[in-house]
Structure formats: structure tokens, C-alpha cells
Amino acid sequence: MEYPIFNSIINTVDTNLESRGISTNMFKTWENNKINATGLELEINLSTISEYMRSMAINFDWDSFRETSLAKKLKGMETHPFLKMEKLKDTNIIPTIDVEMTWFFEEDICQPVFPDKNGNYRVENSSIWMESVSKDVNQLLAKDDIITRWHVEIEGDQNGKYLSAINLISYFQYQIVEPRSLEEVNKLVSRRLQDLLFKANKVITISDLILSKAVAA
């Protein structure tokens, strides 16, 4: 399937990242025709920015129903291929783009091994600083209608249990209702991306500050 509007959004994201000097480890699109969905996945290296995070991923999810609904509202989209498809042309939903942002923490650096300790102290210590990060991040994002959660995996070794994966995930949703042209859509995407990157940087700053104290304790 062809997604002219979403392809334009992808190009806008790519151009904005390049203009800000942000390079990506990964920048790829995906498409699943069985569920009429498509998306963009990108990953940014944070190893030179943060001591405690290795990367950040941003995933944009879209589908043919949102594409069709938005195409109906935009000038110049009268020949959009989806408007000719019987199963899509009557679509009437609010076009919304879903964004998932994930920060990947450096597990070893965030959980130092202390030879004079044993048991599950690494997991216990991590739960304390993770709670502090959650509190500050929730305050930062209080005005956004989002969900933020931790994804962790637990393993064990000779020093006890530890977290083998520490990921902080935030889910954003942006409605695209005001634009009346593709140009206006791309301007909106640029503004939203700028806001996302600003918030992402604040989360990094918050986490680094809390971890610098927690790890040294």
C-alpha cells in the first residue's frame, strides 16, 4: 500500500534530525498489510551524551484509516489512492499519530558490583533511583496525556539478582486536526518533534542527575 502523507511525515522527521545534527543508528520504516498499518522506527546513540544511557528509540505508528481520514481533509489530496478504495473511502476517524519513546539505560553502569555486598542489593538499589526518576519525569510530562512505564528484565549471577534490561518508555498521541494542507501537516510534525526532543533531553538530564548520586552512594 502507498502512504503519501506518512511518507512526507517520514521525510520531515529525517530532515529535522539532520538539520539538528542528530545522527541515527537506525532509521527504518515498516509495513504490515494484514493490519493496514505502517510506521517509522529510529534510534539515536546517547553514549556521547549520557554516562548512564546508551540510546533512545522513537517509534511512530500510523495506519491506512488515519491516512485516509487525513487525506479527506487536505487540499491537493483528491487523487490519494486510498480514496478510491471501497473499504477505506468512508473512513471518518480523528487522524492521530502514536509515538513511543524509549530510553535504554546502561545496565552495568547503573548497577555497580560492590565486593563487600551480596544478595539482591543491585535490584533493591535500582528500584530506589527508578522511583525517583519516575516521579520527576511524571512531573515533567504532567501536562501531556501520556503513559510512562519501566520495562525491566531480571537475571541472576554469583552476586545475586540484577536487572539485565532497564528501559523507560513513554507513549504520546498527537491529533492532526488543524492542518488543511500537506505543508501544514509537516509544519505540525516539525513542532511536535522539536517538543519531543526537548522533553527527551530533559529526561536524560533528570536521569543522569539522579543516577550520578545513586551510583556514588
LINRA-V15016 format. One record per residue. N is the residue number from 1. RES is the residue in three letters. BURIAL is # if it has 9 or more other ideal C-beta (glycine too) atoms within 8 Angstrom, else .. Layout:
# LINRA-V15016
n;res;burial
N;RES;BURIAL
N;RES;BURIAL
This chain:
# LINRA-V15016
n;res;burial
1;MET;#
2;GLU;.
3;TYR;#
4;PRO;#
5;ILE;#
6;PHE;#
7;ASN;#
8;SER;#
9;ILE;#
10;ILE;#
11;ASN;.
12;THR;#
13;VAL;#
14;ASP;#
15;THR;.
16;ASN;#
17;LEU;#
18;GLU;.
19;SER;.
20;ARG;.
21;GLY;.
22;ILE;.
23;SER;.
24;THR;#
25;ASN;.
26;MET;.
27;PHE;.
28;LYS;.
29;THR;.
30;TRP;.
31;GLU;#
32;ASN;.
33;ASN;.
34;LYS;.
35;ILE;.
36;ASN;#
37;ALA;#
38;THR;#
39;GLY;#
40;LEU;#
41;GLU;#
42;LEU;#
43;GLU;#
44;ILE;#
45;ASN;#
46;LEU;#
47;SER;.
48;THR;.
49;ILE;.
50;SER;#
51;GLU;.
52;TYR;#
53;MET;#
54;ARG;.
55;SER;#
56;MET;#
57;ALA;#
58;ILE;#
59;ASN;#
60;PHE;#
61;ASP;#
62;TRP;#
63;ASP;#
64;SER;#
65;PHE;#
66;ARG;#
67;GLU;#
68;THR;#
69;SER;#
70;LEU;#
71;ALA;#
72;LYS;#
73;LYS;#
74;LEU;#
75;LYS;.
76;GLY;.
77;MET;#
78;GLU;.
79;THR;.
80;HIS;#
81;PRO;#
82;PHE;#
83;LEU;#
84;LYS;.
85;MET;#
86;GLU;.
87;LYS;.
88;LEU;#
89;LYS;#
90;ASP;.
91;THR;#
92;ASN;.
93;ILE;.
94;ILE;.
95;PRO;#
96;THR;#
97;ILE;#
98;ASP;#
99;VAL;#
100;GLU;#
101;MET;#
102;THR;#
103;TRP;#
104;PHE;#
105;PHE;#
106;GLU;#
107;GLU;#
108;ASP;.
109;ILE;#
110;CYS;#
111;GLN;#
112;PRO;.
113;VAL;.
114;PHE;.
115;PRO;.
116;ASP;.
117;LYS;.
118;ASN;.
119;GLY;.
120;ASN;.
121;TYR;#
122;ARG;#
123;VAL;#
124;GLU;.
125;ASN;#
126;SER;#
127;SER;.
128;ILE;#
129;TRP;#
130;MET;#
131;GLU;.
132;SER;#
133;VAL;#
134;SER;#
135;LYS;.
136;ASP;#
137;VAL;#
138;ASN;#
139;GLN;.
140;LEU;#
141;LEU;#
142;ALA;.
143;LYS;.
144;ASP;.
145;ASP;.
146;ILE;#
147;ILE;.
148;THR;#
149;ARG;.
150;TRP;#
151;HIS;#
152;VAL;#
153;GLU;.
154;ILE;#
155;GLU;.
156;GLY;.
157;ASP;.
158;GLN;.
159;ASN;.
160;GLY;#
161;LYS;.
162;TYR;#
163;LEU;#
164;SER;.
165;ALA;.
166;ILE;#
167;ASN;#
168;LEU;#
169;ILE;#
170;SER;#
171;TYR;#
172;PHE;#
173;GLN;#
174;TYR;#
175;GLN;.
176;ILE;#
177;VAL;.
178;GLU;.
179;PRO;#
180;ARG;.
181;SER;#
182;LEU;#
183;GLU;.
184;GLU;#
185;VAL;#
186;ASN;#
187;LYS;#
188;LEU;#
189;VAL;#
190;SER;#
191;ARG;.
192;ARG;#
193;LEU;#
194;GLN;#
195;ASP;.
196;LEU;#
197;LEU;#
198;PHE;.
199;LYS;#
200;ALA;#
201;ASN;.
202;LYS;#
203;VAL;#
204;ILE;#
205;THR;.
206;ILE;#
207;SER;#
208;ASP;#
209;LEU;.
210;ILE;#
211;LEU;#
212;SER;#
213;LYS;.
214;ALA;#
215;VAL;#
216;ALA;.
217;ALA;.
